[in-house]
Amino acid sequence: MASAQRYDFKTDYVGPSFDNRLKFNWAWLKWILPLLFILYLLSGIYIVRPGEQGVVRRFGKADRVVGPGPHYHIPPPFEMVNKVQVEERRRIEIGFATVPATLPAKYRFYPEESLMLTGDEQIIDAQISIQYKVADPEKFLFNVRDLEGRSGALKDAAEVALRHVVGQRPIDDVLVDAKFEVEADIKLLLQQIIDGYDSGVRIEETKLQTVQPPSQVASAFSDVVSAREDKDRLIKEAEGYKADIIPKARGEAESILRAAEGYKEERMKAAHGDADRFLAVLAEYRKATDVTRKRLYLETMEKILPNIRKFIIDGESGGNLLQLLPLNEGAGR
């Protein structure tokens, strides 16, 4: 049996030596490690898009807030950045929820959120949508846990504000009379609550979507609302009639006053003229009393007996009635 062949690794192995292999690997590492370090440093470059703000955290603690544009932070694990959209209007809904990706829009309703008591102890179904923006991204990210969402702190605060404001007003205010005031009060109270949380949120708008009585009594409330609308319509019609008739009456009164003033002026001038004429006659009367008296008598008889044949008889001639007989007319026949 042939003896086992022995290999002497020191003399028989053909190829690069171990020392040469170490030198070969180190040559590559000499270039790879600086390249990896450069790539690691370049990983700290980031871009904040328009409408966003970036919150840079150093060892987990917020360090600074940066605006849109390219920026640099020390790569992880030393620094990290969270980007927050601050121009976008976010929305929460109380009493309902919009089903996403449906055309036309569909809704889910949550009566346990929307049914509440009013100030006059009436039950009402009030649904509201609230729009808000991020005012301080650092506070928004780190001050309140679970701020958004259907079970978040912001939604709970909105429901509290809605129930508080509605619970202080009569049902007519919420249904018809003061809806805008109710919305303004909800916005103010909600802003106060979330400011107490120091959440970095600014409320932009509160809008009552559907405000109605429960379905069991909806028909009766509908009649009440219709009667109220009829009342408002009649009041507006009466105010319109008032607005139409009062200017006309004032115009007629002004016209009567002007006519009366004109008549007054005319009568005063006529009276002054009569007085001046009387004074003139009086002056003549004093100059020739008998002549003036006869002339006035004759003029007066002419006025009171117009179109009548008149005979003037001299008293000194005897005043006999035979002087008035129409003897000449009979002879002429």
BAZAKE-953588 format. One record per residue (C-alpha): z, y negated, x. Coordinates in pm, 1 decimal. Layout:
BEGIN
<rec c3="Z" c2="Y" c1="X"/>
...
This chain:
BEGIN
<rec c3="0.0" c2="0.0" c1="0.0"/>
<rec c3="-102.1" c2="-328.2" c1="142.0"/>
<rec c3="182.7" c2="-552.4" c1="234.6"/>
<rec c3="248.3" c2="-863.2" c1="27.7"/>
<rec c3="62.8" c2="-1161.3" c1="156.5"/>
<rec c3="289.1" c2="-1445.0" c1="260.8"/>
<rec c3="206.9" c2="-1811.7" c1="236.5"/>
<rec c3="346.1" c2="-2069.0" c1="460.6"/>
<rec c3="356.4" c2="-2394.0" c1="258.7"/>
<rec c3="391.3" c2="-2597.0" c1="567.8"/>
<rec c3="68.6" c2="-2463.7" c1="718.2"/>
<rec c3="-135.3" c2="-2297.9" c1="442.5"/>
<rec c3="-122.1" c2="-2566.9" c1="153.6"/>
<rec c3="-439.0" c2="-2771.6" c1="148.2"/>
<rec c3="-415.5" c2="-3122.3" c1="-9.8"/>
<rec c3="-233.3" c2="-3455.7" c1="23.9"/>
<rec c3="113.7" c2="-3438.0" c1="150.2"/>
<rec c3="422.0" c2="-3526.0" c1="-62.7"/>
<rec c3="469.7" c2="-3847.4" c1="127.0"/>
<rec c3="112.0" c2="-3948.9" c1="59.2"/>
<rec c3="159.3" c2="-3884.4" c1="-316.1"/>
<rec c3="465.5" c2="-4109.6" c1="-325.8"/>
<rec c3="272.3" c2="-4385.2" c1="-157.7"/>
<rec c3="-11.8" c2="-4343.8" c1="-413.2"/>
<rec c3="217.2" c2="-4377.1" c1="-725.4"/>
<rec c3="405.6" c2="-4672.3" c1="-584.5"/>
<rec c3="78.9" c2="-4858.9" c1="-531.6"/>
<rec c3="5.8" c2="-4836.5" c1="-907.1"/>
<rec c3="356.7" c2="-4929.2" c1="-1008.5"/>
<rec c3="335.5" c2="-5232.2" c1="-787.2"/>
<rec c3="67.6" c2="-5371.5" c1="-1025.0"/>
<rec c3="178.5" c2="-5222.3" c1="-1357.7"/>
<rec c3="535.9" c2="-5354.4" c1="-1357.0"/>
<rec c3="440.8" c2="-5724.0" c1="-1313.1"/>
<rec c3="170.4" c2="-5680.0" c1="-1578.0"/>
<rec c3="420.9" c2="-5529.6" c1="-1822.4"/>
<rec c3="665.7" c2="-5809.0" c1="-1746.4"/>
<rec c3="396.6" c2="-6069.7" c1="-1813.7"/>
<rec c3="307.4" c2="-5899.9" c1="-2143.1"/>
<rec c3="676.1" c2="-5895.0" c1="-2232.9"/>
<rec c3="702.1" c2="-6268.8" c1="-2170.9"/>
<rec c3="382.3" c2="-6334.4" c1="-2369.3"/>
<rec c3="526.6" c2="-6147.8" c1="-2668.3"/>
<rec c3="750.0" c2="-6451.2" c1="-2724.9"/>
<rec c3="453.1" c2="-6662.3" c1="-2836.8"/>
<rec c3="433.9" c2="-6699.5" c1="-3212.6"/>
<rec c3="262.2" c2="-6925.8" c1="-3469.2"/>
<rec c3="423.8" c2="-7082.0" c1="-3775.2"/>
<rec c3="163.5" c2="-7135.0" c1="-4045.2"/>
<rec c3="134.3" c2="-7450.9" c1="-4259.2"/>
<rec c3="396.4" c2="-7462.3" c1="-4531.7"/>
<rec c3="634.3" c2="-7246.3" c1="-4329.2"/>
<rec c3="932.8" c2="-7307.8" c1="-4105.6"/>
<rec c3="1064.2" c2="-7072.5" c1="-3840.1"/>
<rec c3="1430.8" c2="-7000.4" c1="-3776.3"/>
<rec c3="1489.3" c2="-6880.3" c1="-3418.9"/>
<rec c3="1791.2" c2="-6652.9" c1="-3372.0"/>
<rec c3="1950.4" c2="-6606.4" c1="-3028.6"/>
<rec c3="2153.1" c2="-6287.2" c1="-3012.3"/>
<rec c3="2152.9" c2="-6282.5" c1="-3394.7"/>
<rec c3="2285.5" c2="-6636.0" c1="-3444.4"/>
<rec c3="2058.7" c2="-6913.6" c1="-3574.0"/>
<rec c3="1972.5" c2="-7142.4" c1="-3284.9"/>
<rec c3="1697.3" c2="-7379.7" c1="-3403.8"/>
<rec c3="1441.1" c2="-7446.9" c1="-3678.3"/>
<rec c3="1076.9" c2="-7514.7" c1="-3588.9"/>
<rec c3="785.4" c2="-7645.5" c1="-3793.1"/>
<rec c3="421.2" c2="-7532.9" c1="-3824.8"/>
<rec c3="223.0" c2="-7468.8" c1="-3506.9"/>
<rec c3="241.3" c2="-7248.1" c1="-3193.4"/>
<rec c3="586.2" c2="-7196.6" c1="-3040.8"/>
<rec c3="765.1" c2="-6980.4" c1="-2787.6"/>
<rec c3="1094.3" c2="-6796.8" c1="-2792.2"/>
<rec c3="1259.3" c2="-6565.0" c1="-2542.5"/>
<rec c3="1133.9" c2="-6216.8" c1="-2629.7"/>
<rec c3="1360.6" c2="-5965.2" c1="-2804.4"/>
<rec c3="1634.2" c2="-5862.0" c1="-2784.8"/>
<rec c3="1738.3" c2="-6210.5" c1="-2671.7"/>
<rec c3="1568.6" c2="-6417.6" c1="-2941.8"/>
<rec c3="1390.3" c2="-6337.8" c1="-3269.6"/>
<rec c3="1222.7" c2="-6558.1" c1="-3530.6"/>
<rec c3="1223.5" c2="-6545.5" c1="-3912.9"/>
<rec c3="950.4" c2="-6737.0" c1="-4095.3"/>
<rec c3="1026.5" c2="-6889.6" c1="-4437.1"/>
<rec c3="774.7" c2="-7040.4" c1="-4681.5"/>
<rec c3="926.0" c2="-7378.3" c1="-4774.7"/>
<rec c3="638.0" c2="-7531.6" c1="-4974.5"/>
<rec c3="594.8" c2="-7243.3" c1="-5217.3"/>
<rec c3="743.9" c2="-7278.2" c1="-5564.2"/>
<rec c3="949.4" c2="-6967.8" c1="-5632.1"/>
<rec c3="1040.9" c2="-6857.2" c1="-5982.7"/>
<rec c3="1316.9" c2="-6673.2" c1="-6162.0"/>
<rec c3="1315.5" c2="-6576.5" c1="-6529.4"/>
<rec c3="1610.9" c2="-6533.8" c1="-6765.9"/>
<rec c3="1571.2" c2="-6320.0" c1="-7077.4"/>
<rec c3="1225.9" c2="-6193.4" c1="-6984.2"/>
<rec c3="1017.2" c2="-6082.8" c1="-6686.4"/>
<rec c3="645.5" c2="-6116.6" c1="-6624.9"/>
<rec c3="477.3" c2="-5782.6" c1="-6560.5"/>
<rec c3="281.6" c2="-5828.0" c1="-6234.2"/>
<rec c3="-92.2" c2="-5767.4" c1="-6203.1"/>
<rec c3="-167.3" c2="-5772.4" c1="-6575.7"/>
<rec c3="-435.6" c2="-5982.7" c1="-6747.1"/>
<rec c3="-355.9" c2="-6124.8" c1="-6990.0"/>
<rec c3="4.1" c2="-6164.4" c1="-6883.5"/>
<rec c3="253.7" c2="-5921.5" c1="-7031.8"/>
<rec c3="629.4" c2="-5955.7" c1="-7048.3"/>
<rec c3="940.1" c2="-5742.8" c1="-7062.5"/>
<rec c3="1228.1" c2="-5883.3" c1="-7264.1"/>
<rec c3="1598.8" c2="-5853.2" c1="-7189.8"/>
<rec c3="1801.3" c2="-5955.4" c1="-7498.2"/>
<rec c3="2127.7" c2="-5894.4" c1="-7314.6"/>
<rec c3="2037.5" c2="-6197.6" c1="-7099.6"/>
<rec c3="1892.1" c2="-6425.8" c1="-7368.8"/>
<rec c3="2127.4" c2="-6377.3" c1="-7667.9"/>
<rec c3="2415.5" c2="-6627.7" c1="-7664.4"/>
<rec c3="2638.2" c2="-6845.2" c1="-7880.7"/>
<rec c3="2574.5" c2="-7215.2" c1="-7938.8"/>
<rec c3="2838.9" c2="-7484.9" c1="-7968.3"/>
<rec c3="2855.9" c2="-7444.2" c1="-8347.7"/>
<rec c3="2901.0" c2="-7065.9" c1="-8309.4"/>
<rec c3="2546.3" c2="-6967.8" c1="-8403.5"/>
<rec c3="2359.7" c2="-6686.2" c1="-8225.6"/>
<rec c3="2038.0" c2="-6788.6" c1="-8052.8"/>
<rec c3="1779.2" c2="-6617.0" c1="-7835.9"/>
<rec c3="1702.5" c2="-6854.2" c1="-7543.9"/>
<rec c3="1466.5" c2="-6761.8" c1="-7259.6"/>
<rec c3="1419.0" c2="-6988.1" c1="-6958.9"/>
<rec c3="1214.3" c2="-6997.7" c1="-6639.6"/>
<rec c3="1334.6" c2="-7181.1" c1="-6329.0"/>
<rec c3="1122.9" c2="-7298.0" c1="-6035.2"/>
<rec c3="1278.8" c2="-7376.5" c1="-5698.5"/>
<rec c3="1196.9" c2="-7435.4" c1="-5332.2"/>
<rec c3="1368.6" c2="-7361.0" c1="-5003.4"/>
<rec c3="1523.8" c2="-7685.9" c1="-4879.8"/>
<rec c3="1707.6" c2="-7545.9" c1="-4574.4"/>
<rec c3="1562.1" c2="-7220.3" c1="-4435.8"/>
<rec c3="1862.5" c2="-7148.1" c1="-4213.4"/>
<rec c3="2108.1" c2="-7162.4" c1="-4505.7"/>
<rec c3="1861.1" c2="-6977.2" c1="-4728.2"/>
<rec c3="1839.6" c2="-6684.6" c1="-4484.3"/>
<rec c3="2197.9" c2="-6642.1" c1="-4374.9"/>
<rec c3="2452.0" c2="-6811.6" c1="-4608.5"/>
<rec c3="2416.1" c2="-6598.9" c1="-4924.9"/>
<rec c3="2346.9" c2="-6226.8" c1="-4939.9"/>
<rec c3="2108.7" c2="-6107.1" c1="-5214.5"/>
<rec c3="2017.8" c2="-6460.0" c1="-5322.0"/>
<rec c3="1689.9" c2="-6374.8" c1="-5496.1"/>
<rec c3="1581.2" c2="-6094.8" c1="-5728.8"/>
<rec c3="1680.7" c2="-5987.6" c1="-6079.6"/>
<rec c3="2033.0" c2="-5903.1" c1="-5963.5"/>
<rec c3="2064.5" c2="-6186.8" c1="-5711.1"/>
<rec c3="2314.9" c2="-6468.7" c1="-5695.1"/>
<rec c3="2057.6" c2="-6731.3" c1="-5794.9"/>
<rec c3="1970.3" c2="-6550.6" c1="-6117.9"/>
<rec c3="2337.2" c2="-6504.9" c1="-6203.0"/>
<rec c3="2400.3" c2="-6875.8" c1="-6145.8"/>
<rec c3="2101.7" c2="-6964.8" c1="-6366.9"/>
<rec c3="2232.1" c2="-6745.6" c1="-6648.3"/>
<rec c3="2576.8" c2="-6905.9" c1="-6618.0"/>
<rec c3="2424.3" c2="-7256.7" c1="-6635.3"/>
<rec c3="2211.1" c2="-7163.8" c1="-6937.3"/>
<rec c3="2502.5" c2="-7014.5" c1="-7132.5"/>
<rec c3="2733.4" c2="-7303.3" c1="-7041.2"/>
<rec c3="2493.8" c2="-7576.6" c1="-7157.8"/>
<rec c3="2380.8" c2="-7396.4" c1="-7474.8"/>
<rec c3="2743.2" c2="-7312.9" c1="-7557.5"/>
<rec c3="2829.6" c2="-7684.4" c1="-7567.1"/>
<rec c3="2551.4" c2="-7794.7" c1="-7804.8"/>
<rec c3="2477.3" c2="-7728.0" c1="-8173.3"/>
<rec c3="2189.1" c2="-7499.5" c1="-8252.7"/>
<rec c3="1970.3" c2="-7782.9" c1="-8384.1"/>
<rec c3="1980.6" c2="-7953.8" c1="-8043.7"/>
<rec c3="1860.8" c2="-7640.8" c1="-7867.6"/>
<rec c3="1594.3" c2="-7555.9" c1="-8126.2"/>
<rec c3="1441.2" c2="-7896.6" c1="-8199.4"/>
<rec c3="1632.1" c2="-8216.3" c1="-8141.6"/>
<rec c3="1729.4" c2="-8222.1" c1="-7773.0"/>
<rec c3="1539.1" c2="-7951.3" c1="-7585.3"/>
<rec c3="1450.1" c2="-8184.7" c1="-7296.7"/>
<rec c3="1811.7" c2="-8291.9" c1="-7260.8"/>
<rec c3="1920.8" c2="-7927.1" c1="-7258.3"/>
<rec c3="1670.1" c2="-7848.8" c1="-6981.8"/>
<rec c3="1788.9" c2="-8147.0" c1="-6776.8"/>
<rec c3="2153.9" c2="-8043.3" c1="-6817.3"/>
<rec c3="2076.3" c2="-7685.4" c1="-6709.9"/>
<rec c3="1892.0" c2="-7810.1" c1="-6401.2"/>
<rec c3="2179.2" c2="-8038.7" c1="-6302.0"/>
<rec c3="2448.7" c2="-7774.0" c1="-6351.6"/>
<rec c3="2249.4" c2="-7502.9" c1="-6171.9"/>
<rec c3="2193.7" c2="-7732.7" c1="-5873.2"/>
<rec c3="2567.9" c2="-7800.0" c1="-5857.6"/>
<rec c3="2647.1" c2="-7426.3" c1="-5863.5"/>
<rec c3="2404.3" c2="-7328.7" c1="-5587.0"/>
<rec c3="2509.1" c2="-7629.1" c1="-5379.3"/>
<rec c3="2857.1" c2="-7479.5" c1="-5397.6"/>
<rec c3="2709.0" c2="-7161.7" c1="-5247.7"/>
<rec c3="2550.3" c2="-7374.3" c1="-4969.6"/>
<rec c3="2235.6" c2="-7168.9" c1="-5025.6"/>
<rec c3="1972.3" c2="-7419.3" c1="-4906.9"/>
<rec c3="1781.9" c2="-7408.7" c1="-5239.6"/>
<rec c3="1649.7" c2="-7707.7" c1="-5437.4"/>
<rec c3="1580.8" c2="-7665.4" c1="-5810.7"/>
<rec c3="1243.1" c2="-7815.5" c1="-5902.7"/>
<rec c3="1212.2" c2="-7745.2" c1="-6275.7"/>
<rec c3="1386.3" c2="-7569.7" c1="-6563.7"/>
<rec c3="1177.7" c2="-7485.2" c1="-6869.1"/>
<rec c3="1291.8" c2="-7329.6" c1="-7195.4"/>
<rec c3="1021.5" c2="-7076.0" c1="-7281.9"/>
<rec c3="1123.3" c2="-6929.8" c1="-7616.9"/>
<rec c3="1415.1" c2="-7060.1" c1="-7820.5"/>
<rec c3="1457.0" c2="-6893.1" c1="-8155.6"/>
<rec c3="1720.7" c2="-6737.9" c1="-8378.4"/>
<rec c3="1762.5" c2="-6359.6" c1="-8377.2"/>
<rec c3="1492.1" c2="-6169.7" c1="-8562.9"/>
<rec c3="1735.6" c2="-6073.6" c1="-8842.3"/>
<rec c3="1767.0" c2="-6437.6" c1="-8956.1"/>
<rec c3="1440.5" c2="-6577.6" c1="-8822.0"/>
<rec c3="1287.1" c2="-6635.3" c1="-9168.2"/>
<rec c3="1582.7" c2="-6844.6" c1="-9289.0"/>
<rec c3="1577.8" c2="-7053.2" c1="-8972.6"/>
<rec c3="1203.1" c2="-7095.6" c1="-9010.9"/>
<rec c3="1258.3" c2="-7247.2" c1="-9354.9"/>
<rec c3="1520.0" c2="-7481.3" c1="-9212.0"/>
<rec c3="1286.4" c2="-7590.3" c1="-8933.6"/>
<rec c3="1001.6" c2="-7645.6" c1="-9182.2"/>
<rec c3="1227.0" c2="-7859.9" c1="-9399.7"/>
<rec c3="1333.6" c2="-8059.7" c1="-9095.9"/>
<rec c3="971.1" c2="-8110.4" c1="-8994.8"/>
<rec c3="888.4" c2="-8227.9" c1="-9348.9"/>
<rec c3="1181.4" c2="-8468.5" c1="-9330.5"/>
<rec c3="1062.8" c2="-8605.8" c1="-8997.3"/>
<rec c3="707.4" c2="-8637.8" c1="-9133.9"/>
<rec c3="825.2" c2="-8831.8" c1="-9438.8"/>
<rec c3="1039.6" c2="-9056.4" c1="-9222.4"/>
<rec c3="741.7" c2="-9128.5" c1="-8998.9"/>
<rec c3="523.2" c2="-9202.2" c1="-9303.4"/>
<rec c3="787.8" c2="-9440.0" c1="-9440.5"/>
<rec c3="815.3" c2="-9610.0" c1="-9102.5"/>
<rec c3="436.5" c2="-9641.9" c1="-9094.2"/>
<rec c3="434.0" c2="-9797.5" c1="-9441.3"/>
<rec c3="715.7" c2="-10029.0" c1="-9331.9"/>
<rec c3="522.2" c2="-10126.5" c1="-9021.6"/>
<rec c3="219.9" c2="-10201.7" c1="-9242.1"/>
<rec c3="384.1" c2="-10388.3" c1="-9530.1"/>
<rec c3="629.9" c2="-10605.5" c1="-9338.1"/>
<rec c3="363.1" c2="-10791.8" c1="-9134.5"/>
<rec c3="164.5" c2="-10848.1" c1="-9456.2"/>
<rec c3="471.5" c2="-10984.5" c1="-9635.6"/>
<rec c3="550.8" c2="-11206.6" c1="-9339.8"/>
<rec c3="191.9" c2="-11332.0" c1="-9340.5"/>
<rec c3="204.1" c2="-11407.2" c1="-9712.4"/>
<rec c3="539.6" c2="-11583.5" c1="-9672.9"/>
<rec c3="400.5" c2="-11789.9" c1="-9389.2"/>
<rec c3="94.4" c2="-11877.0" c1="-9601.4"/>
<rec c3="316.7" c2="-11984.7" c1="-9893.8"/>
<rec c3="530.2" c2="-12196.0" c1="-9661.8"/>
<rec c3="220.6" c2="-12364.2" c1="-9518.0"/>
<rec c3="84.5" c2="-12432.1" c1="-9870.4"/>
<rec c3="421.6" c2="-12570.2" c1="-9980.0"/>
<rec c3="436.5" c2="-12795.7" c1="-9675.0"/>
<rec c3="83.8" c2="-12916.3" c1="-9751.1"/>
<rec c3="170.0" c2="-12982.0" c1="-10115.2"/>
<rec c3="487.8" c2="-13162.3" c1="-10005.2"/>
<rec c3="288.7" c2="-13381.7" c1="-9768.7"/>
<rec c3="30.3" c2="-13452.2" c1="-10036.0"/>
<rec c3="291.4" c2="-13548.4" c1="-10299.0"/>
<rec c3="479.6" c2="-13767.0" c1="-10054.2"/>
<rec c3="162.8" c2="-13954.5" c1="-9963.4"/>
<rec c3="71.5" c2="-13990.0" c1="-10332.8"/>
<rec c3="422.7" c2="-14118.2" c1="-10411.2"/>
<rec c3="402.4" c2="-14367.1" c1="-10127.7"/>
<rec c3="64.7" c2="-14481.1" c1="-10259.4"/>
<rec c3="195.7" c2="-14521.6" c1="-10614.8"/>
<rec c3="496.1" c2="-14713.0" c1="-10486.9"/>
<rec c3="274.6" c2="-14943.7" c1="-10280.2"/>
<rec c3="46.0" c2="-14998.9" c1="-10577.3"/>
<rec c3="342.0" c2="-15073.8" c1="-10806.7"/>
<rec c3="479.6" c2="-15320.2" c1="-10555.9"/>
<rec c3="140.1" c2="-15489.3" c1="-10538.1"/>
<rec c3="124.0" c2="-15515.2" c1="-10920.7"/>
<rec c3="479.8" c2="-15643.9" c1="-10924.5"/>
<rec c3="388.8" c2="-15918.2" c1="-10685.3"/>
<rec c3="94.9" c2="-16020.9" c1="-10906.2"/>
<rec c3="312.6" c2="-15991.5" c1="-11216.1"/>
<rec c3="560.9" c2="-16236.6" c1="-11073.1"/>
<rec c3="281.1" c2="-16483.3" c1="-10998.5"/>
<rec c3="134.2" c2="-16471.9" c1="-11358.5"/>
<rec c3="362.8" c2="-16288.4" c1="-11589.6"/>
<rec c3="182.0" c2="-16329.5" c1="-11928.7"/>
<rec c3="-166.1" c2="-16261.6" c1="-11797.4"/>
<rec c3="-57.0" c2="-15959.5" c1="-11599.6"/>
<rec c3="138.4" c2="-15818.5" c1="-11891.6"/>
<rec c3="-164.9" c2="-15844.6" c1="-12124.0"/>
<rec c3="-392.0" c2="-15689.7" c1="-11865.5"/>
<rec c3="-156.4" c2="-15400.6" c1="-11812.5"/>
<rec c3="-125.0" c2="-15352.9" c1="-12188.2"/>
<rec c3="-501.5" c2="-15343.5" c1="-12236.7"/>
<rec c3="-553.7" c2="-15103.1" c1="-11944.3"/>
<rec c3="-283.7" c2="-14875.1" c1="-12079.0"/>
<rec c3="-435.8" c2="-14871.7" c1="-12431.0"/>
<rec c3="-772.1" c2="-14790.8" c1="-12277.4"/>
<rec c3="-621.3" c2="-14490.5" c1="-12101.6"/>
<rec c3="-429.5" c2="-14349.0" c1="-12396.1"/>
<rec c3="-707.6" c2="-14413.6" c1="-12653.2"/>
<rec c3="-1031.9" c2="-14328.1" c1="-12474.6"/>
<rec c3="-1367.8" c2="-14312.6" c1="-12660.1"/>
<rec c3="-1227.8" c2="-14495.6" c1="-12961.6"/>
<rec c3="-1370.2" c2="-14819.8" c1="-13100.9"/>
<rec c3="-1100.7" c2="-15082.1" c1="-13072.1"/>
<rec c3="-1069.3" c2="-15431.2" c1="-13224.0"/>
<rec c3="-866.7" c2="-15702.8" c1="-13068.9"/>
<rec c3="-736.8" c2="-15960.3" c1="-13322.0"/>
<rec c3="-599.8" c2="-16284.3" c1="-13214.7"/>
<rec c3="-261.3" c2="-16338.9" c1="-13374.6"/>
<rec c3="-316.9" c2="-16706.7" c1="-13401.3"/>
<rec c3="-616.8" c2="-16653.6" c1="-13631.1"/>
<rec c3="-395.1" c2="-16509.0" c1="-13903.5"/>
<rec c3="-424.7" c2="-16136.6" c1="-13830.5"/>
<rec c3="-588.0" c2="-16062.6" c1="-14174.6"/>
<rec c3="-718.7" c2="-15706.6" c1="-14221.7"/>
<rec c3="-1028.1" c2="-15841.6" c1="-14392.3"/>
<rec c3="-1149.6" c2="-15929.5" c1="-14051.2"/>
<rec c3="-1186.1" c2="-15557.0" c1="-13980.5"/>
<rec c3="-1406.0" c2="-15469.3" c1="-14285.1"/>
<rec c3="-1755.1" c2="-15357.6" c1="-14184.6"/>
<rec c3="-1936.6" c2="-15599.0" c1="-14412.5"/>
<rec c3="-2231.4" c2="-15641.1" c1="-14181.7"/>
<rec c3="-2299.9" c2="-15262.2" c1="-14176.1"/>
<rec c3="-2320.3" c2="-15249.9" c1="-14559.9"/>
<rec c3="-2558.8" c2="-15545.3" c1="-14576.7"/>
<rec c3="-2786.2" c2="-15390.2" c1="-14330.0"/>
<rec c3="-2844.4" c2="-15094.3" c1="-14555.2"/>
